[in-house]
């Protein structure tokens, strides 16, 4: 099942936060950095208490540097 489909089909699942993060990572691995940053920021907004937040903020900063070059 695709991550977006999982989100739409099971919006209250305990796995939704991981699905949102995986969408961002998919964009990252496809070198679509603009959409990756948007999805990472969305993840931070949705899950401000996530233990993965530090890693996500690091990714956002790293991609911001890539966009400058």
C-alpha positions as CSV (number, residue, x, y, z in Angstrom):
1,X,0.0,0.0,0.0
2,X,1.3,3.4,-0.9
3,X,1.9,5.9,2.0
4,X,-0.6,8.4,0.7
5,X,-3.2,5.7,0.4
6,X,-2.5,4.5,3.9
7,X,-3.0,8.1,5.2
8,X,-6.3,8.4,3.3
9,X,-7.6,5.0,4.2
10,X,-6.5,4.8,7.9
11,X,-6.1,8.4,9.1
12,X,-6.1,7.3,12.8
13,X,-3.6,4.5,12.4
14,X,-0.6,4.5,14.8
15,X,1.6,4.3,11.6
16,X,0.4,7.6,10.1
17,X,3.4,9.6,11.4
18,X,5.8,7.1,9.8
19,X,3.9,7.3,6.6
20,X,4.2,11.1,6.5
21,X,7.9,10.8,7.2
22,X,8.4,8.2,4.5
23,X,6.7,10.4,1.9
24,X,9.3,13.1,2.7
25,X,12.1,10.6,2.5
26,X,10.9,9.3,-0.8
27,X,11.0,12.8,-2.2
28,X,14.5,13.2,-0.8
29,X,15.8,10.0,-2.4
30,X,14.3,11.0,-5.7
31,X,16.3,14.3,-5.5
32,X,13.0,16.3,-5.3
33,X,14.4,18.4,-2.6
34,X,11.7,21.1,-2.8
35,X,8.9,18.7,-2.1
36,X,11.0,16.9,0.5
37,X,11.5,20.1,2.5
38,X,7.8,20.8,2.3
39,X,6.9,17.4,3.6
40,X,9.6,17.5,6.3
41,X,8.2,20.8,7.5
42,X,4.7,19.4,7.4
43,X,5.9,16.5,9.5
44,X,7.4,18.9,12.1
45,X,4.1,20.8,12.3
46,X,2.0,17.6,12.7
47,X,4.3,15.8,15.1
48,X,6.1,18.4,17.3
49,X,6.7,15.8,20.0
50,X,8.2,13.2,17.7
51,X,11.6,11.7,18.8
52,X,12.6,11.9,15.1
53,X,12.3,15.7,15.1
54,X,16.1,16.3,15.5
55,X,16.8,14.2,12.5
56,X,14.1,15.9,10.4
57,X,15.4,19.4,11.3
58,X,18.8,18.3,10.3
59,X,17.5,17.1,6.9
60,X,15.7,20.4,6.4
61,X,18.9,22.3,7.1
62,X,20.9,20.1,4.9
63,X,18.5,20.5,2.0
64,X,18.3,24.2,2.5
65,X,22.1,24.3,2.0
66,X,21.8,22.2,-1.2
67,X,19.2,24.6,-2.6
68,X,21.6,27.6,-2.1
69,X,24.3,26.0,-4.2
